[in-house]
Amino acid sequence: MVARLPADSPKVEEFTADPANSPQVVQALIRSGGVIIRNLLSQSTMNAIESDVRPYILADKPWTGDFFPPETRRVYGLAGKSPIFIKSIVADPLYQSICDTLLTSVYSAWTGQKLETSKSPPQLNNTIVFSINPGARNQELHRDDMLHHNHALTAITPEEYKIGRDTGIGFFVAGKKATKANGATRFIPGSHLWDQSEPPNEELAFHAEMNAGDAFMMLSSCYHGGSANTTEDEERLLYSCFMTKGYLRQEENQYLANPLKKVREYSEAIQKIIGYQVSAPFLGWLDLDDPRKALYSKDEWKDNAVDLF
């Protein structure tokens, strides 16, 4: 199910979901910008996610602008709607390992005569479920890093790629079989190495065809878009999320999209992924304290306070 590409296009490699594959996946992303992860989710997990999100899909209304076809339905704010989505997709160990490698920021600055080094881990950027129905047109090819005004002013080779160039990594899981005919995500391999003045070329597009439970991982600087669903009766169901750097604004406002009582039910590690953590040295505090303070009563939090300064 691998689409044919021009001979000089980077190869889109395939991997299993084993977290031990993280170093190889990182290098493959640097070379081509996207990879396929086979057999990420079991059918039972996908069924559980669909059970959570189907009522919201049915309640969504057609998009009235140009960015999404009107035949597409969407679900947002998944941290408040589907814990299994968050735990099995967003918090997937392979995905998080790769995001840690490519999106973690380390910064050193002088405070008086002391050189202090701070580390900012990645955070959740958005969560969206897509239901693409027959008749949907091609979505225009675009780069998701445009929302962070990412300045890639010069074209580079994979050998010249430096960690920090990208502001995000996307993860797209097929809830149902994704084919070129029913609208599989298309992207241009290697376009993350272009300078931002280079427009997309449809002839270079690769369609990320997947079986249900497979995933497509992509750097946010790659040109990509949903494809036309030319079938008569097939829904393309896609579970997606992006992670971004910890010091950037999140595309989806996680603090308003998800009720605090729902976020409170997650582990501390997942709460931090959602955005309830400080990006060191002190970005995102609440009352000069860890923002997780908002999730708990005063008595519950008093033994967990963090000294940020």
DRENLUM-436874 format. One record per residue (C-alpha): residue number from 1; x, y, z. Coordinates in nm, 2 decimals. Layout:
N
 pos      u      v      w
 NUM      X      Y      Z
...
This chain:
309
 pos      u      v      w
   1   0.00   0.00   0.00
   2   0.29   0.24  -0.06
   3   0.23   0.51  -0.32
   4   0.48   0.55  -0.60
   5   0.70   0.86  -0.59
   6   0.95   1.02  -0.82
   7   1.29   0.85  -0.82
   8   1.46   1.14  -0.64
   9   1.20   1.17  -0.36
  10   1.31   1.05  -0.01
  11   1.18   0.71   0.09
  12   0.89   0.70   0.34
  13   1.00   0.43   0.58
  14   0.79   0.19   0.79
  15   0.84   0.08   1.15
  16   0.66  -0.11   1.42
  17   0.54   0.07   1.73
  18   0.82  -0.06   1.95
  19   0.97   0.23   2.15
  20   1.31   0.09   2.09
  21   1.28   0.20   1.73
  22   1.28   0.57   1.84
  23   1.64   0.65   1.72
  24   1.58   0.50   1.38
  25   1.24   0.68   1.35
  26   1.41   1.01   1.43
  27   1.67   0.96   1.16
  28   1.40   0.86   0.91
  29   1.20   1.17   0.99
  30   1.51   1.38   0.94
  31   1.55   1.22   0.60
  32   1.20   1.23   0.46
  33   0.98   1.42   0.71
  34   0.73   1.14   0.76
  35   0.71   0.77   0.85
  36   0.45   0.50   0.88
  37   0.40   0.31   1.21
  38   0.23  -0.03   1.16
  39   0.00  -0.19   1.41
  40   0.00   0.09   1.67
  41  -0.35   0.02   1.81
  42  -0.55  -0.29   1.85
  43  -0.91  -0.32   1.72
  44  -1.05  -0.32   2.07
  45  -0.87   0.01   2.15
  46  -1.00   0.17   1.83
  47  -1.35   0.05   1.90
  48  -1.33   0.21   2.25
  49  -1.21   0.54   2.10
  50  -1.48   0.54   1.83
  51  -1.74   0.47   2.10
  52  -1.62   0.79   2.28
  53  -1.61   1.02   1.98
  54  -1.89   0.90   1.75
  55  -2.16   1.10   1.93
  56  -1.95   1.42   1.88
  57  -1.89   1.33   1.52
  58  -2.26   1.31   1.46
  59  -2.33   1.64   1.64
  60  -2.07   1.84   1.44
  61  -2.19   2.07   1.16
  62  -2.03   2.13   0.82
  63  -1.74   2.37   0.80
  64  -1.84   2.70   0.63
  65  -1.50   2.82   0.53
  66  -1.25   2.69   0.28
  67  -1.00   2.51   0.50
  68  -1.20   2.19   0.56
  69  -1.44   2.03   0.30
  70  -1.81   2.05   0.42
  71  -1.82   1.67   0.41
  72  -1.57   1.65   0.70
  73  -1.68   1.63   1.06
  74  -1.44   1.70   1.35
  75  -1.41   1.64   1.72
  76  -1.18   1.85   1.94
  77  -1.08   1.87   2.31
  78  -1.01   1.50   2.33
  79  -0.85   1.52   2.68
  80  -1.20   1.59   2.81
  81  -1.39   1.35   2.58
  82  -1.18   1.03   2.54
  83  -0.92   0.93   2.80
  84  -0.83   0.63   2.60
  85  -0.75   0.85   2.30
  86  -0.50   1.05   2.52
  87  -0.35   0.75   2.68
  88  -0.31   0.53   2.37
  89  -0.23   0.79   2.11
  90  -0.10   1.12   2.26
  91   0.09   0.94   2.54
  92   0.22   0.65   2.31
  93   0.58   0.58   2.43
  94   0.73   0.58   2.08
  95   0.56   0.91   1.99
  96   0.66   1.08   2.31
  97   1.02   0.95   2.28
  98   1.05   1.10   1.94
  99   0.89   1.43   2.05
 100   1.13   1.45   2.34
 101   1.42   1.41   2.11
 102   1.32   1.66   1.84
 103   1.11   1.91   2.04
 104   1.28   1.95   2.38
 105   1.45   2.29   2.41
 106   1.76   2.35   2.63
 107   1.86   2.71   2.69
 108   2.14   2.87   2.89
 109   2.14   3.23   3.03
 110   2.34   3.43   3.28
 111   2.18   3.54   3.60
 112   2.45   3.77   3.74
 113   2.77   3.56   3.74
 114   2.59   3.22   3.73
 115   2.52   3.05   3.40
 116   2.19   2.87   3.44
 117   2.06   2.60   3.20
 118   1.69   2.54   3.16
 119   1.50   2.26   2.99
 120   1.16   2.29   2.82
 121   0.99   1.96   2.74
 122   0.73   1.93   2.46
 123   0.35   1.99   2.52
 124   0.03   1.89   2.35
 125  -0.05   2.12   2.06
 126  -0.39   1.99   1.94
 127  -0.62   1.69   1.93
 128  -0.87   1.64   1.64
 129  -1.07   1.35   1.51
 130  -1.16   1.37   1.14
 131  -1.45   1.19   0.98
 132  -1.41   1.24   0.60
 133  -1.71   1.14   0.40
 134  -1.77   1.07   0.03
 135  -1.76   1.38  -0.19
 136  -1.50   1.56   0.02
 137  -1.25   1.75  -0.20
 138  -0.87   1.77  -0.16
 139  -0.76   1.99   0.13
 140  -0.49   2.24   0.01
 141  -0.14   2.13   0.09
 142   0.00   2.34   0.38
 143   0.25   2.34   0.66
 144   0.12   2.33   1.01
 145   0.42   2.52   1.15
 146   0.29   2.83   0.98
 147   0.08   2.89   1.30
 148   0.40   2.93   1.50
 149   0.55   3.16   1.23
 150   0.84   2.92   1.19
 151   1.11   3.08   0.98
 152   1.28   2.82   0.76
 153   1.46   3.07   0.54
 154   1.71   2.84   0.37
 155   1.69   2.50   0.21
 156   1.91   2.23   0.37
 157   2.01   1.87   0.32
 158   1.93   1.60   0.58
 159   2.29   1.61   0.69
 160   2.25   1.98   0.77
 161   1.93   1.93   0.97
 162   1.96   2.06   1.33
 163   1.73   1.96   1.61
 164   1.52   2.27   1.68
 165   1.43   2.35   1.32
 166   1.08   2.20   1.36
 167   0.81   2.33   1.60
 168   0.59   2.03   1.60
 169   0.53   1.66   1.52
 170   0.20   1.52   1.41
 171   0.06   1.17   1.47
 172  -0.23   1.04   1.26
 173  -0.39   0.71   1.34
 174  -0.62   0.53   1.10
 175  -0.95   0.45   1.27
 176  -1.05   0.28   0.95
 177  -0.86   0.17   0.65
 178  -0.72   0.48   0.48
 179  -0.67   0.47   0.10
 180  -0.59   0.72  -0.17
 181  -0.96   0.67  -0.29
 182  -1.12   0.76   0.05
 183  -0.89   1.05   0.13
 184  -0.57   0.93   0.29
 185  -0.34   1.21   0.41
 186  -0.10   1.32   0.13
 187   0.23   1.49   0.20
 188   0.55   1.58   0.02
 189   0.84   1.38   0.15
 190   1.15   1.60   0.20
 191   0.95   1.93   0.20
 192   1.06   1.99   0.56
 193   1.41   2.06   0.41
 194   1.28   2.33   0.17
 195   1.29   2.70   0.25
 196   0.94   2.85   0.32
 197   0.92   3.04   0.00
 198   0.90   2.71  -0.20
 199   0.53   2.64  -0.29
 200   0.39   2.28  -0.28
 201   0.39   2.06  -0.59
 202   0.10   1.81  -0.60
 203   0.31   1.58  -0.83
 204   0.54   1.51  -0.54
 205   0.27   1.40  -0.30
 206   0.28   1.06  -0.12
 207  -0.05   0.92   0.01
 208  -0.02   0.77   0.36
 209  -0.23   0.46   0.30
 210  -0.28   0.26   0.62
 211  -0.47  -0.03   0.76
 212  -0.69   0.04   1.07
 213  -0.46   0.08   1.37
 214  -0.16   0.20   1.17
 215  -0.02   0.55   1.22
 216   0.15   0.82   1.02
 217   0.40   1.05   1.19
 218   0.51   1.37   1.03
 219   0.72   1.69   1.10
 220   0.49   1.99   1.10
 221   0.71   2.17   0.85
 222   0.60   1.92   0.58
 223   0.35   2.01   0.32
 224   0.04   1.79   0.37
 225  -0.33   1.78   0.35
 226  -0.63   1.56   0.35
 227  -0.73   1.41   0.01
 228  -1.05   1.38  -0.18
 229  -1.28   1.10  -0.08
 230  -1.39   0.97  -0.42
 231  -1.57   0.66  -0.29
 232  -1.94   0.62  -0.27
 233  -1.98   0.48   0.08
 234  -1.65   0.49   0.27
 235  -1.58   0.71   0.57
 236  -1.22   0.79   0.64
 237  -1.19   0.80   1.02
 238  -0.87   0.96   1.15
 239  -0.75   1.02   1.51
 240  -0.49   1.29   1.52
 241  -0.27   1.51   1.75
 242   0.03   1.73   1.73
 243   0.30   1.80   2.00
 244   0.49   2.13   2.00
 245   0.77   2.30   2.19
 246   0.70   2.38   2.55
 247   0.76   2.75   2.52
 248   0.52   2.80   2.23
 249   0.15   2.88   2.24
 250  -0.07   2.57   2.19
 251  -0.28   2.57   1.88
 252  -0.58   2.43   2.07
 253  -0.63   2.60   2.40
 254  -0.60   2.30   2.63
 255  -0.70   2.49   2.94
 256  -1.03   2.61   2.80
 257  -1.10   2.30   2.58
 258  -1.09   2.05   2.86
 259  -1.27   2.06   3.20
 260  -1.04   2.07   3.50
 261  -1.22   1.77   3.66
 262  -1.14   1.56   3.35
 263  -0.77   1.66   3.34
 264  -0.75   1.59   3.71
 265  -0.82   1.22   3.64
 266  -0.50   1.18   3.44
 267  -0.16   1.08   3.58
 268   0.08   1.36   3.66
 269   0.29   1.27   3.34
 270  -0.01   1.31   3.11
 271  -0.12   1.63   3.29
 272   0.22   1.77   3.21
 273   0.19   1.66   2.85
 274  -0.14   1.84   2.82
 275   0.03   2.16   2.93
 276   0.01   2.17   3.31
 277   0.38   2.22   3.37
 278   0.62   2.50   3.38
 279   0.85   2.55   3.08
 280   1.18   2.62   3.26
 281   1.30   2.85   3.38
 282   0.96   3.00   3.47
 283   0.71   3.02   3.18
 284   0.35   2.93   3.26
 285   0.34   2.95   3.63
 286   0.03   3.01   3.84
 287   0.07   3.22   4.15
 288   0.45   3.16   4.11
 289   0.37   2.79   4.15
 290   0.33   2.48   3.93
 291   0.01   2.52   3.71
 292  -0.10   2.17   3.83
 293  -0.21   2.36   4.14
 294  -0.53   2.46   3.95
 295  -0.63   2.09   3.95
 296  -0.64   2.04   4.32
 297  -0.78   2.20   4.64
 298  -0.55   2.40   4.86
 299  -0.51   2.12   5.11
 300  -0.44   1.86   4.84
 301  -0.17   2.08   4.68
 302   0.01   2.22   4.98
 303   0.24   1.91   5.00
 304   0.32   1.93   4.63
 305   0.42   2.29   4.58
 306   0.72   2.35   4.36
 307   0.99   2.61   4.42
 308   1.03   2.78   4.09
 309   1.25   3.07   4.18
